[in-house]
Amino acid sequence: MESVITRVVLNDGAESEWEAAMRDRMTAAESSPGWIGGSILTPEDDGNARVIVGLWETRDAWERWHDDPAFNETAERLKGLESDAGTPTWHAVVYAGGRFEA
C-alpha cells in the first residue's frame, strides 16, 4: 500500500466549489481498481490550504486513475480554483489502522 499526499492552496472564495469537486473525485475513485481510501484535510493554521491524502495499492493504479473520465471531469472543474495545485509526494505505508490493511 502506498499513500500519495498533495498540499494545494485555494483561491479566496473557492473553498466550497473546490471541496464539492474533490468529494466527487474521491467518490468516483472508489470504483477505481487499486483505490483504498483517502481524506481531504484543512490545516488549522491555513484556511486556504487543503491536504489530499490518498491510499492506493500501487502507484501504477493511481497513474491509471488519471486516465479515467471522472478524474478528467473533476480536473476541469478544479481549474481556476487553486492558486497552487501542489506536487504529489509518495509515502510507503508502514501501518494503517482502522479499516485499512497494510
N, C-alpha and C positions, 0 to 999 in steps of 0.2 A: 504494500500500500504506500502511496505517495501523497503528499499534500502540496498544493500549489497555493501560494499566498500572494495577493496583489493589493497594494495600497493605492487608492485613487483619491483625487481631490475633485470635489464637485463645484460647479459654478453656483454662485449665490442664487437661491430660489429654485434650484433644480432637484432638491432632495426628494420630494415625493414622486416626481416623474421618474427619476433615476431608480429609486427603490422599487417602484412598480415594474419597471423593465427588468431589473435584476431578479426580482421574485419570479417573474415569468420565465426568465432564463434558467434559474435553478430548478423550477418545477419541470420544465421541458427536459432538463438534463437527467431527471430521474429515470427516463426511459432510454437513456444512452448507455450502451454497453460499457462497463468499466466504472461508471459513476457510483460512488459510495454515499456521499453526503457532503454538506457544506453549510457555511454560515456567512452572513453579512454582518459586520461589526462596525460600530461607530466609536472611535476613541473618545474618552471622556474629555480630553483637552482640545479637541479639534472637531467641531460640529460639521465642517465641510468635508472631512475625510471619511472614507469608508475602507475597511479591510475586508477583502473577499477571501475566504478560506474554502478550498475545495479538496475533497478526498477522492482520489481515483485509484483504481487497481494498478494502472501503469500510466506513464507519461504518453505513450502511444494512444491510449484510449482518450486522453484529454485532447491530443492533437487531432484525432478523428472527429471529435465533437465539434471542432471548429469548422468542419465541412457541412455540418447539419443545417438545414434551412432555418430551424428555430434559433440556432445560435446567430446566424447571419441576420435574421429579422430583428433580434434584440440589439445586435450591434448597430443597426441603422437607427433604432430608437435612442440609443445612448449617444450618438453623435451630437456634439454641441452641448452636452450636459456636464462634461468633465473638463476641468482646466488642466488636469494631469491624469492620463489614463493609466499611469503606473507601468511597472515591469514585473511580470510574474517571477517569483522565486520558488525554487523547488526544495522540498524537505522530505527526507525519508522519515516515515512514521515508525517510531520506536514502540509507542504504546498509544492506543486509542481506547478510552474507557467507554462505558455505556453500551450502546447497541453495536458499536463498531468492533471489528476483529482485526488485529494486526497480522 
